Amino acid sequence: AYRSIWCDSGTPWCDESMKGKWVGNDLVFEGDSPLPKEMGGGVMHMVQKFSDIKPGSFTFTIDGGPKGKPMAHMMTIKYARVGK
């Protein structure tokens, strides 16, 4: 089993709700996270994907939205190893 932990300054806790599995060549995490009252409360459904995985690089994307509503693309980050 794969688990994801997300911590940032926008919430007072680290979210451990994401469970991952391989979908083809991509490692995909999906789960629901509670939103703090300052962000409107409710529950956010999230999908995080690690794709185009190579020895020196990969792409990380996040899509999300309020649970039960359409999701939107939130970010794409392309990671690459630099130097030795």
HTML snippet that shows the backbone in 3Dmol.js (N, CA, C, O; Angstrom):
<script src="https://3Dmol.org/build/3Dmol-min.js"></script>
<div id="view" style="width:600px;height:400px;position:relative"></div>
<script>
const pdb = `
ATOM      1  N   ALA A   1       0.847  -1.187   0.000  1.00  0.00           N
ATOM      2  CA  ALA A   1       0.000   0.000   0.000  1.00  0.00           C
ATOM      3  C   ALA A   1       0.883   1.238   0.000  1.00  0.00           C
ATOM      4  O   ALA A   1       1.973   1.230   0.573  1.00  0.00           O
ATOM      5  N   TYR A   2       0.421   2.284  -0.633  1.00  0.00           N
ATOM      6  CA  TYR A   2       1.116   3.566  -0.676  1.00  0.00           C
ATOM      7  C   TYR A   2       0.271   4.593   0.062  1.00  0.00           C
ATOM      8  O   TYR A   2      -0.951   4.617  -0.081  1.00  0.00           O
ATOM      9  N   ARG A   3       0.920   5.439   0.848  1.00  0.00           N
ATOM     10  CA  ARG A   3       0.242   6.514   1.565  1.00  0.00           C
ATOM     11  C   ARG A   3       0.955   7.823   1.243  1.00  0.00           C
ATOM     12  O   ARG A   3       2.163   7.842   1.004  1.00  0.00           O
ATOM     13  N   SER A   4       0.202   8.906   1.241  1.00  0.00           N
ATOM     14  CA  SER A   4       0.764  10.226   0.991  1.00  0.00           C
ATOM     15  C   SER A   4       0.504  11.107   2.208  1.00  0.00           C
ATOM     16  O   SER A   4      -0.568  11.042   2.809  1.00  0.00           O
ATOM     17  N   ILE A   5       1.473  11.918   2.563  1.00  0.00           N
ATOM     18  CA  ILE A   5       1.302  12.895   3.638  1.00  0.00           C
ATOM     19  C   ILE A   5       1.545  14.277   3.036  1.00  0.00           C
ATOM     20  O   ILE A   5       2.587  14.517   2.426  1.00  0.00           O
ATOM     21  N   TRP A   6       0.584  15.184   3.206  1.00  0.00           N
ATOM     22  CA  TRP A   6       0.687  16.538   2.675  1.00  0.00           C
ATOM     23  C   TRP A   6       0.659  17.514   3.841  1.00  0.00           C
ATOM     24  O   TRP A   6      -0.285  17.513   4.631  1.00  0.00           O
ATOM     25  N   CYS A   7       1.683  18.343   3.952  1.00  0.00           N
ATOM     26  CA  CYS A   7       1.750  19.381   4.986  1.00  0.00           C
ATOM     27  C   CYS A   7       2.005  20.715   4.303  1.00  0.00           C
ATOM     28  O   CYS A   7       2.864  20.816   3.427  1.00  0.00           O
ATOM     29  N   ASP A   8       1.259  21.740   4.704  1.00  0.00           N
ATOM     30  CA  ASP A   8       1.540  23.091   4.216  1.00  0.00           C
ATOM     31  C   ASP A   8       1.056  24.106   5.237  1.00  0.00           C
ATOM     32  O   ASP A   8       0.426  23.746   6.231  1.00  0.00           O
ATOM     33  N   SER A   9       1.349  25.361   4.991  1.00  0.00           N
ATOM     34  CA  SER A   9       1.004  26.413   5.946  1.00  0.00           C
ATOM     35  C   SER A   9      -0.464  26.821   5.876  1.00  0.00           C
ATOM     36  O   SER A   9      -0.909  27.638   6.682  1.00  0.00           O
ATOM     37  N   GLY A  10      -1.227  26.270   4.931  1.00  0.00           N
ATOM     38  CA  GLY A  10      -2.637  26.627   4.789  1.00  0.00           C
ATOM     39  C   GLY A  10      -3.556  25.892   5.745  1.00  0.00           C
ATOM     40  O   GLY A  10      -4.711  26.284   5.908  1.00  0.00           O
ATOM     41  N   THR A  11      -3.071  24.837   6.382  1.00  0.00           N
ATOM     42  CA  THR A  11      -3.888  24.080   7.328  1.00  0.00           C
ATOM     43  C   THR A  11      -3.076  23.830   8.597  1.00  0.00           C
ATOM     44  O   THR A  11      -1.847  23.785   8.552  1.00  0.00           O
ATOM     45  N   PRO A  12      -3.757  23.668   9.718  1.00  0.00           N
ATOM     46  CA  PRO A  12      -3.029  23.457  10.976  1.00  0.00           C
ATOM     47  C   PRO A  12      -2.624  21.996  11.212  1.00  0.00           C
ATOM     48  O   PRO A  12      -2.204  21.651  12.317  1.00  0.00           O
ATOM     49  N   TRP A  13      -2.741  21.145  10.209  1.00  0.00           N
ATOM     50  CA  TRP A  13      -2.401  19.737  10.365  1.00  0.00           C
ATOM     51  C   TRP A  13      -1.797  19.198   9.077  1.00  0.00           C
ATOM     52  O   TRP A  13      -1.827  19.857   8.038  1.00  0.00           O
ATOM     53  N   CYS A  14      -1.251  18.000   9.161  1.00  0.00           N
ATOM     54  CA  CYS A  14      -0.779  17.300   7.974  1.00  0.00           C
ATOM     55  C   CYS A  14      -1.834  16.273   7.585  1.00  0.00           C
ATOM     56  O   CYS A  14      -2.341  15.545   8.439  1.00  0.00           O
ATOM     57  N   ASP A  15      -2.162  16.214   6.312  1.00  0.00           N
ATOM     58  CA  ASP A  15      -3.206  15.327   5.817  1.00  0.00           C
ATOM     59  C   ASP A  15      -2.601  13.991   5.418  1.00  0.00           C
ATOM     60  O   ASP A  15      -1.677  13.941   4.606  1.00  0.00           O
ATOM     61  N   GLU A  16      -3.117  12.915   5.985  1.00  0.00           N
ATOM     62  CA  GLU A  16      -2.643  11.564   5.681  1.00  0.00           C
ATOM     63  C   GLU A  16      -3.733  10.718   5.033  1.00  0.00           C
ATOM     64  O   GLU A  16      -3.675   9.491   5.105  1.00  0.00           O
ATOM     65  N   SER A  17      -4.727  11.346   4.400  1.00  0.00           N
ATOM     66  CA  SER A  17      -5.885  10.608   3.890  1.00  0.00           C
ATOM     67  C   SER A  17      -5.679   9.977   2.516  1.00  0.00           C
ATOM     68  O   SER A  17      -6.507   9.177   2.081  1.00  0.00           O
ATOM     69  N   MET A  18      -4.605  10.318   1.832  1.00  0.00           N
ATOM     70  CA  MET A  18      -4.425   9.863   0.450  1.00  0.00           C
ATOM     71  C   MET A  18      -3.866   8.442   0.391  1.00  0.00           C
ATOM     72  O   MET A  18      -2.859   8.131   1.026  1.00  0.00           O
ATOM     73  N   LYS A  19      -4.535   7.593  -0.379  1.00  0.00           N
ATOM     74  CA  LYS A  19      -4.065   6.225  -0.612  1.00  0.00           C
ATOM     75  C   LYS A  19      -3.671   6.112  -2.073  1.00  0.00           C
ATOM     76  O   LYS A  19      -4.351   6.645  -2.950  1.00  0.00           O
ATOM     77  N   GLY A  20      -2.562   5.412  -2.334  1.00  0.00           N
ATOM     78  CA  GLY A  20      -2.048   5.352  -3.693  1.00  0.00           C
ATOM     79  C   GLY A  20      -2.005   3.964  -4.273  1.00  0.00           C
ATOM     80  O   GLY A  20      -1.980   2.964  -3.556  1.00  0.00           O
ATOM     81  N   LYS A  21      -1.997   3.923  -5.610  1.00  0.00           N
ATOM     82  CA  LYS A  21      -1.846   2.676  -6.346  1.00  0.00           C
ATOM     83  C   LYS A  21      -1.274   3.000  -7.715  1.00  0.00           C
ATOM     84  O   LYS A  21      -1.385   4.122  -8.209  1.00  0.00           O
ATOM     85  N   TRP A  22      -0.664   1.992  -8.311  1.00  0.00           N
ATOM     86  CA  TRP A  22      -0.139   2.151  -9.671  1.00  0.00           C
ATOM     87  C   TRP A  22      -1.284   2.014 -10.658  1.00  0.00           C
ATOM     88  O   TRP A  22      -2.059   1.058 -10.604  1.00  0.00           O
ATOM     89  N   VAL A  23      -1.382   2.986 -11.567  1.00  0.00           N
ATOM     90  CA  VAL A  23      -2.337   2.961 -12.673  1.00  0.00           C
ATOM     91  C   VAL A  23      -1.488   3.056 -13.929  1.00  0.00           C
ATOM     92  O   VAL A  23      -1.066   4.144 -14.320  1.00  0.00           O
ATOM     93  N   GLY A  24      -1.238   1.916 -14.560  1.00  0.00           N
ATOM     94  CA  GLY A  24      -0.293   1.893 -15.672  1.00  0.00           C
ATOM     95  C   GLY A  24       1.087   2.249 -15.155  1.00  0.00           C
ATOM     96  O   GLY A  24       1.583   1.614 -14.225  1.00  0.00           O
ATOM     97  N   ASN A  25       1.718   3.265 -15.750  1.00  0.00           N
ATOM     98  CA  ASN A  25       3.044   3.712 -15.328  1.00  0.00           C
ATOM     99  C   ASN A  25       3.003   4.865 -14.334  1.00  0.00           C
ATOM    100  O   ASN A  25       4.052   5.392 -13.966  1.00  0.00           O
ATOM    101  N   ASP A  26       1.808   5.270 -13.890  1.00  0.00           N
ATOM    102  CA  ASP A  26       1.657   6.411 -12.984  1.00  0.00           C
ATOM    103  C   ASP A  26       1.333   5.928 -11.570  1.00  0.00           C
ATOM    104  O   ASP A  26       0.606   4.951 -11.391  1.00  0.00           O
ATOM    105  N   LEU A  27       1.879   6.622 -10.570  1.00  0.00           N
ATOM    106  CA  LEU A  27       1.528   6.371  -9.178  1.00  0.00           C
ATOM    107  C   LEU A  27       0.487   7.424  -8.808  1.00  0.00           C
ATOM    108  O   LEU A  27       0.789   8.617  -8.783  1.00  0.00           O
ATOM    109  N   VAL A  28      -0.756   6.975  -8.516  1.00  0.00           N
ATOM    110  CA  VAL A  28      -1.889   7.880  -8.319  1.00  0.00           C
ATOM    111  C   VAL A  28      -2.414   7.758  -6.892  1.00  0.00           C
ATOM    112  O   VAL A  28      -2.709   6.662  -6.414  1.00  0.00           O
ATOM    113  N   PHE A  29      -2.525   8.914  -6.216  1.00  0.00           N
ATOM    114  CA  PHE A  29      -3.071   8.983  -4.862  1.00  0.00           C
ATOM    115  C   PHE A  29      -4.415   9.696  -4.925  1.00  0.00           C
ATOM    116  O   PHE A  29      -4.578  10.672  -5.656  1.00  0.00           O
ATOM    117  N   GLU A  30      -5.382   9.194  -4.145  1.00  0.00           N
ATOM    118  CA  GLU A  30      -6.712   9.802  -4.156  1.00  0.00           C
ATOM    119  C   GLU A  30      -7.291   9.751  -2.749  1.00  0.00           C
ATOM    120  O   GLU A  30      -7.092   8.777  -2.023  1.00  0.00           O
ATOM    121  N   GLY A  31      -8.007  10.806  -2.368  1.00  0.00           N
ATOM    122  CA  GLY A  31      -8.634  10.818  -1.052  1.00  0.00           C
ATOM    123  C   GLY A  31      -9.407  12.099  -0.799  1.00  0.00           C
ATOM    124  O   GLY A  31      -9.392  13.027  -1.607  1.00  0.00           O
ATOM    125  N   ASP A  32     -10.085  12.128   0.344  1.00  0.00           N
ATOM    126  CA  ASP A  32     -10.880  13.270   0.771  1.00  0.00           C
ATOM    127  C   ASP A  32     -10.240  13.892   1.994  1.00  0.00           C
ATOM    128  O   ASP A  32      -9.808  13.182   2.902  1.00  0.00           O
ATOM    129  N   SER A  33     -10.177  15.220   2.025  1.00  0.00           N
ATOM    130  CA  SER A  33      -9.564  15.956   3.127  1.00  0.00           C
ATOM    131  C   SER A  33     -10.544  16.993   3.667  1.00  0.00           C
ATOM    132  O   SER A  33     -11.210  17.684   2.895  1.00  0.00           O
ATOM    133  N   PRO A  34     -10.633  17.101   4.997  1.00  0.00           N
ATOM    134  CA  PRO A  34     -11.477  18.168   5.560  1.00  0.00           C
ATOM    135  C   PRO A  34     -10.821  19.525   5.325  1.00  0.00           C
ATOM    136  O   PRO A  34      -9.600  19.659   5.408  1.00  0.00           O
ATOM    137  N   LEU A  35     -11.636  20.516   5.033  1.00  0.00           N
ATOM    138  CA  LEU A  35     -11.132  21.886   4.870  1.00  0.00           C
ATOM    139  C   LEU A  35     -11.356  22.665   6.157  1.00  0.00           C
ATOM    140  O   LEU A  35     -12.399  22.514   6.794  1.00  0.00           O
ATOM    141  N   PRO A  36     -10.386  23.505   6.555  1.00  0.00           N
ATOM    142  CA  PRO A  36     -10.597  24.321   7.749  1.00  0.00           C
ATOM    143  C   PRO A  36     -11.710  25.342   7.530  1.00  0.00           C
ATOM    144  O   PRO A  36     -12.024  25.692   6.393  1.00  0.00           O
ATOM    145  N   LYS A  37     -12.296  25.812   8.606  1.00  0.00           N
ATOM    146  CA  LYS A  37     -13.387  26.788   8.525  1.00  0.00           C
ATOM    147  C   LYS A  37     -12.976  28.034   7.757  1.00  0.00           C
ATOM    148  O   LYS A  37     -13.788  28.628   7.046  1.00  0.00           O
ATOM    149  N   GLU A  38     -11.698  28.436   7.901  1.00  0.00           N
ATOM    150  CA  GLU A  38     -11.207  29.634   7.206  1.00  0.00           C
ATOM    151  C   GLU A  38     -11.255  29.462   5.689  1.00  0.00           C
ATOM    152  O   GLU A  38     -11.272  30.448   4.951  1.00  0.00           O
ATOM    153  N   MET A  39     -11.277  28.209   5.223  1.00  0.00           N
ATOM    154  CA  MET A  39     -11.321  27.939   3.787  1.00  0.00           C
ATOM    155  C   MET A  39     -12.718  27.497   3.351  1.00  0.00           C
ATOM    156  O   MET A  39     -12.886  26.946   2.264  1.00  0.00           O
ATOM    157  N   GLY A  40     -13.714  27.739   4.198  1.00  0.00           N
ATOM    158  CA  GLY A  40     -15.097  27.425   3.839  1.00  0.00           C
ATOM    159  C   GLY A  40     -15.607  26.114   4.400  1.00  0.00           C
ATOM    160  O   GLY A  40     -16.781  25.790   4.219  1.00  0.00           O
ATOM    161  N   GLY A  41     -14.756  25.344   5.082  1.00  0.00           N
ATOM    162  CA  GLY A  41     -15.179  24.061   5.637  1.00  0.00           C
ATOM    163  C   GLY A  41     -15.502  23.061   4.543  1.00  0.00           C
ATOM    164  O   GLY A  41     -15.158  23.274   3.380  1.00  0.00           O
ATOM    165  N   GLY A  42     -16.149  21.990   4.904  1.00  0.00           N
ATOM    166  CA  GLY A  42     -16.508  20.958   3.937  1.00  0.00           C
ATOM    167  C   GLY A  42     -15.372  19.982   3.707  1.00  0.00           C
ATOM    168  O   GLY A  42     -14.445  19.876   4.509  1.00  0.00           O
ATOM    169  N   VAL A  43     -15.465  19.273   2.595  1.00  0.00           N
ATOM    170  CA  VAL A  43     -14.496  18.231   2.255  1.00  0.00           C
ATOM    171  C   VAL A  43     -13.991  18.454   0.837  1.00  0.00           C
ATOM    172  O   VAL A  43     -14.776  18.720  -0.073  1.00  0.00           O
ATOM    173  N   MET A  44     -12.687  18.347   0.652  1.00  0.00           N
ATOM    174  CA  MET A  44     -12.040  18.487  -0.654  1.00  0.00           C
ATOM    175  C   MET A  44     -11.627  17.105  -1.141  1.00  0.00           C
ATOM    176  O   MET A  44     -10.954  16.369  -0.420  1.00  0.00           O
ATOM    177  N   HIS A  45     -12.027  16.746  -2.362  1.00  0.00           N
ATOM    178  CA  HIS A  45     -11.584  15.495  -2.975  1.00  0.00           C
ATOM    179  C   HIS A  45     -10.344  15.811  -3.814  1.00  0.00           C
ATOM    180  O   HIS A  45     -10.362  16.732  -4.631  1.00  0.00           O
ATOM    181  N   MET A  46      -9.277  15.051  -3.613  1.00  0.00           N
ATOM    182  CA  MET A  46      -8.006  15.335  -4.272  1.00  0.00           C
ATOM    183  C   MET A  46      -7.478  14.112  -5.009  1.00  0.00           C
ATOM    184  O   MET A  46      -7.692  12.978  -4.583  1.00  0.00           O
ATOM    185  N   VAL A  47      -6.785  14.355  -6.122  1.00  0.00           N
ATOM    186  CA  VAL A  47      -6.043  13.324  -6.853  1.00  0.00           C
ATOM    187  C   VAL A  47      -4.649  13.880  -7.109  1.00  0.00           C
ATOM    188  O   VAL A  47      -4.494  14.929  -7.733  1.00  0.00           O
ATOM    189  N   GLN A  48      -3.629  13.162  -6.618  1.00  0.00           N
ATOM    190  CA  GLN A  48      -2.226  13.516  -6.866  1.00  0.00           C
ATOM    191  C   GLN A  48      -1.637  12.431  -7.755  1.00  0.00           C
ATOM    192  O   GLN A  48      -1.850  11.242  -7.519  1.00  0.00           O
ATOM    193  N   LYS A  49      -0.890  12.847  -8.786  1.00  0.00           N
ATOM    194  CA  LYS A  49      -0.337  11.854  -9.717  1.00  0.00           C
ATOM    195  C   LYS A  49       1.138  12.115  -9.970  1.00  0.00           C
ATOM    196  O   LYS A  49       1.543  13.239 -10.265  1.00  0.00           O
ATOM    197  N   PHE A  50       1.937  11.055  -9.849  1.00  0.00           N
ATOM    198  CA  PHE A  50       3.345  11.066 -10.229  1.00  0.00           C
ATOM    199  C   PHE A  50       3.421  10.348 -11.578  1.00  0.00           C
ATOM    200  O   PHE A  50       3.113   9.160 -11.668  1.00  0.00           O
ATOM    201  N   SER A  51       3.826  11.063 -12.617  1.00  0.00           N
ATOM    202  CA  SER A  51       3.839  10.483 -13.965  1.00  0.00           C
ATOM    203  C   SER A  51       5.169  10.778 -14.654  1.00  0.00           C
ATOM    204  O   SER A  51       6.013  11.502 -14.126  1.00  0.00           O
ATOM    205  N   ASP A  52       5.336  10.201 -15.841  1.00  0.00           N
ATOM    206  CA  ASP A  52       6.554  10.387 -16.634  1.00  0.00           C
ATOM    207  C   ASP A  52       7.796  10.141 -15.766  1.00  0.00           C
ATOM    208  O   ASP A  52       8.768  10.895 -15.811  1.00  0.00           O
ATOM    209  N   ILE A  53       7.730   9.060 -14.976  1.00  0.00           N
ATOM    210  CA  ILE A  53       8.789   8.746 -14.013  1.00  0.00           C
ATOM    211  C   ILE A  53      10.000   8.163 -14.728  1.00  0.00           C
ATOM    212  O   ILE A  53       9.911   7.150 -15.422  1.00  0.00           O
ATOM    213  N   LYS A  54      11.135   8.832 -14.537  1.00  0.00           N
ATOM    214  CA  LYS A  54      12.410   8.408 -15.129  1.00  0.00           C
ATOM    215  C   LYS A  54      13.469   8.450 -14.040  1.00  0.00           C
ATOM    216  O   LYS A  54      13.205   9.000 -12.970  1.00  0.00           O
ATOM    217  N   PRO A  55      14.660   7.892 -14.262  1.00  0.00           N
ATOM    218  CA  PRO A  55      15.693   7.918 -13.214  1.00  0.00           C
ATOM    219  C   PRO A  55      16.032   9.318 -12.704  1.00  0.00           C
ATOM    220  O   PRO A  55      16.378   9.468 -11.532  1.00  0.00           O
ATOM    221  N   GLY A  56      15.944  10.342 -13.546  1.00  0.00           N
ATOM    222  CA  GLY A  56      16.331  11.684 -13.118  1.00  0.00           C
ATOM    223  C   GLY A  56      15.213  12.705 -13.103  1.00  0.00           C
ATOM    224  O   GLY A  56      15.475  13.895 -12.930  1.00  0.00           O
ATOM    225  N   SER A  57      13.954  12.266 -13.284  1.00  0.00           N
ATOM    226  CA  SER A  57      12.878  13.255 -13.324  1.00  0.00           C
ATOM    227  C   SER A  57      11.509  12.586 -13.181  1.00  0.00           C
ATOM    228  O   SER A  57      11.367  11.377 -13.365  1.00  0.00           O
ATOM    229  N   PHE A  58      10.505  13.405 -12.849  1.00  0.00           N
ATOM    230  CA  PHE A  58       9.111  12.968 -12.856  1.00  0.00           C
ATOM    231  C   PHE A  58       8.236  14.210 -12.853  1.00  0.00           C
ATOM    232  O   PHE A  58       8.714  15.313 -12.589  1.00  0.00           O
ATOM    233  N   THR A  59       6.959  14.031 -13.145  1.00  0.00           N
ATOM    234  CA  THR A  59       5.979  15.114 -13.129  1.00  0.00           C
ATOM    235  C   THR A  59       4.960  14.821 -12.038  1.00  0.00           C
ATOM    236  O   THR A  59       4.484  13.693 -11.914  1.00  0.00           O
ATOM    237  N   PHE A  60       4.626  15.837 -11.246  1.00  0.00           N
ATOM    238  CA  PHE A  60       3.666  15.720 -10.154  1.00  0.00           C
ATOM    239  C   PHE A  60       2.502  16.660 -10.437  1.00  0.00           C
ATOM    240  O   PHE A  60       2.717  17.850 -10.666  1.00  0.00           O
ATOM    241  N   THR A  61       1.269  16.149 -10.425  1.00  0.00           N
ATOM    242  CA  THR A  61       0.088  16.985 -10.655  1.00  0.00           C
ATOM    243  C   THR A  61      -0.916  16.782  -9.526  1.00  0.00           C
ATOM    244  O   THR A  61      -0.969  15.721  -8.904  1.00  0.00           O
ATOM    245  N   ILE A  62      -1.707  17.815  -9.275  1.00  0.00           N
ATOM    246  CA  ILE A  62      -2.796  17.741  -8.298  1.00  0.00           C
ATOM    247  C   ILE A  62      -4.057  18.303  -8.943  1.00  0.00           C
ATOM    248  O   ILE A  62      -4.043  19.389  -9.523  1.00  0.00           O
ATOM    249  N   ASP A  63      -5.143  17.549  -8.834  1.00  0.00           N
ATOM    250  CA  ASP A  63      -6.478  17.997  -9.218  1.00  0.00           C
ATOM    251  C   ASP A  63      -7.345  17.895  -7.973  1.00  0.00           C
ATOM    252  O   ASP A  63      -7.122  17.022  -7.134  1.00  0.00           O
ATOM    253  N   GLY A  64      -8.327  18.774  -7.843  1.00  0.00           N
ATOM    254  CA  GLY A  64      -9.187  18.696  -6.675  1.00  0.00           C
ATOM    255  C   GLY A  64     -10.400  19.577  -6.797  1.00  0.00           C
ATOM    256  O   GLY A  64     -10.523  20.395  -7.709  1.00  0.00           O
ATOM    257  N   GLY A  65     -11.297  19.386  -5.845  1.00  0.00           N
ATOM    258  CA  GLY A  65     -12.501  20.197  -5.781  1.00  0.00           C
ATOM    259  C   GLY A  65     -13.362  19.731  -4.625  1.00  0.00           C
ATOM    260  O   GLY A  65     -13.107  18.682  -4.033  1.00  0.00           O
ATOM    261  N   PRO A  66     -14.393  20.520  -4.299  1.00  0.00           N
ATOM    262  CA  PRO A  66     -15.293  20.119  -3.235  1.00  0.00           C
ATOM    263  C   PRO A  66     -15.897  18.744  -3.554  1.00  0.00           C
ATOM    264  O   PRO A  66     -16.283  18.475  -4.692  1.00  0.00           O
ATOM    265  N   LYS A  67     -15.971  17.886  -2.539  1.00  0.00           N
ATOM    266  CA  LYS A  67     -16.472  16.524  -2.741  1.00  0.00           C
ATOM    267  C   LYS A  67     -17.848  16.567  -3.391  1.00  0.00           C
ATOM    268  O   LYS A  67     -18.728  17.312  -2.960  1.00  0.00           O
ATOM    269  N   GLY A  68     -18.020  15.762  -4.430  1.00  0.00           N
ATOM    270  CA  GLY A  68     -19.290  15.682  -5.132  1.00  0.00           C
ATOM    271  C   GLY A  68     -19.458  16.700  -6.240  1.00  0.00           C
ATOM    272  O   GLY A  68     -20.488  16.706  -6.914  1.00  0.00           O
ATOM    273  N   LYS A  69     -18.465  17.566  -6.450  1.00  0.00           N
ATOM    274  CA  LYS A  69     -18.534  18.577  -7.507  1.00  0.00           C
ATOM    275  C   LYS A  69     -17.383  18.345  -8.476  1.00  0.00           C
ATOM    276  O   LYS A  69     -16.452  17.607  -8.151  1.00  0.00           O
ATOM    277  N   PRO A  70     -17.422  18.961  -9.668  1.00  0.00           N
ATOM    278  CA  PRO A  70     -16.331  18.768 -10.629  1.00  0.00           C
ATOM    279  C   PRO A  70     -14.976  19.187 -10.054  1.00  0.00           C
ATOM    280  O   PRO A  70     -14.872  20.156  -9.302  1.00  0.00           O
ATOM    281  N   MET A  71     -13.951  18.434 -10.427  1.00  0.00           N
ATOM    282  CA  MET A  71     -12.591  18.748  -9.985  1.00  0.00           C
ATOM    283  C   MET A  71     -11.935  19.680 -10.991  1.00  0.00           C
ATOM    284  O   MET A  71     -12.306  19.714 -12.164  1.00  0.00           O
ATOM    285  N   ALA A  72     -10.950  20.438 -10.508  1.00  0.00           N
ATOM    286  CA  ALA A  72     -10.183  21.345 -11.358  1.00  0.00           C
ATOM    287  C   ALA A  72      -8.702  21.021 -11.204  1.00  0.00           C
ATOM    288  O   ALA A  72      -8.268  20.540 -10.157  1.00  0.00           O
ATOM    289  N   HIS A  73      -7.936  21.287 -12.250  1.00  0.00           N
ATOM    290  CA  HIS A  73      -6.485  21.125 -12.170  1.00  0.00           C
ATOM    291  C   HIS A  73      -5.933  22.229 -11.286  1.00  0.00           C
ATOM    292  O   HIS A  73      -6.237  23.404 -11.488  1.00  0.00           O
ATOM    293  N   MET A  74      -5.109  21.846 -10.292  1.00  0.00           N
ATOM    294  CA  MET A  74      -4.604  22.823  -9.336  1.00  0.00           C
ATOM    295  C   MET A  74      -3.134  23.165  -9.547  1.00  0.00           C
ATOM    296  O   MET A  74      -2.745  24.324  -9.402  1.00  0.00           O
ATOM    297  N   MET A  75      -2.309  22.172  -9.889  1.00  0.00           N
ATOM    298  CA  MET A  75      -0.896  22.474 -10.114  1.00  0.00           C
ATOM    299  C   MET A  75      -0.202  21.342 -10.848  1.00  0.00           C
ATOM    300  O   MET A  75      -0.627  20.187 -10.802  1.00  0.00           O
ATOM    301  N   THR A  76       0.880  21.704 -11.527  1.00  0.00           N
ATOM    302  CA  THR A  76       1.801  20.750 -12.151  1.00  0.00           C
ATOM    303  C   THR A  76       3.206  21.191 -11.782  1.00  0.00           C
ATOM    304  O   THR A  76       3.567  22.358 -11.936  1.00  0.00           O
ATOM    305  N   ILE A  77       4.001  20.235 -11.289  1.00  0.00           N
ATOM    306  CA  ILE A  77       5.397  20.516 -10.960  1.00  0.00           C
ATOM    307  C   ILE A  77       6.244  19.468 -11.674  1.00  0.00           C
ATOM    308  O   ILE A  77       5.994  18.270 -11.538  1.00  0.00           O
ATOM    309  N   LYS A  78       7.245  19.913 -12.435  1.00  0.00           N
ATOM    310  CA  LYS A  78       8.171  19.007 -13.101  1.00  0.00           C
ATOM    311  C   LYS A  78       9.471  19.003 -12.330  1.00  0.00           C
ATOM    312  O   LYS A  78      10.159  20.018 -12.226  1.00  0.00           O
ATOM    313  N   TYR A  79       9.791  17.851 -11.795  1.00  0.00           N
ATOM    314  CA  TYR A  79      11.022  17.702 -11.005  1.00  0.00           C
ATOM    315  C   TYR A  79      12.106  17.115 -11.885  1.00  0.00           C
ATOM    316  O   TYR A  79      11.838  16.241 -12.710  1.00  0.00           O
ATOM    317  N   ALA A  80      13.348  17.599 -11.710  1.00  0.00           N
ATOM    318  CA  ALA A  80      14.496  17.058 -12.448  1.00  0.00           C
ATOM    319  C   ALA A  80      15.729  17.101 -11.564  1.00  0.00           C
ATOM    320  O   ALA A  80      15.964  18.084 -10.860  1.00  0.00           O
ATOM    321  N   ARG A  81      16.497  16.058 -11.600  1.00  0.00           N
ATOM    322  CA  ARG A  81      17.755  16.002 -10.849  1.00  0.00           C
ATOM    323  C   ARG A  81      18.766  16.916 -11.532  1.00  0.00           C
ATOM    324  O   ARG A  81      18.902  16.903 -12.756  1.00  0.00           O
ATOM    325  N   VAL A  82      19.470  17.705 -10.735  1.00  0.00           N
ATOM    326  CA  VAL A  82      20.486  18.590 -11.284  1.00  0.00           C
ATOM    327  C   VAL A  82      21.823  18.250 -10.623  1.00  0.00           C
ATOM    328  O   VAL A  82      21.887  18.002  -9.419  1.00  0.00           O
ATOM    329  N   GLY A  83      22.847  18.243 -11.395  1.00  0.00           N
ATOM    330  CA  GLY A  83      24.178  17.921 -10.857  1.00  0.00           C
ATOM    331  C   GLY A  83      24.284  16.469 -10.446  1.00  0.00           C
ATOM    332  O   GLY A  83      23.513  15.622 -10.896  1.00  0.00           O
ATOM    333  N   LYS A  84      25.263  16.188  -9.573  1.00  0.00           N
ATOM    334  CA  LYS A  84      25.473  14.796  -9.150  1.00  0.00           C
ATOM    335  C   LYS A  84      24.677  14.484  -7.952  1.00  0.00           C
ATOM    336  O   LYS A  84      24.728  13.359  -7.454  1.00  0.00           O
TER     337      LYS A  84
END
`;
const viewer = $3Dmol.createViewer("view");
viewer.addModel(pdb, "pdb");
viewer.setStyle({}, {cartoon: {color: "spectrum"}});
viewer.zoomTo();
viewer.render();
</script>
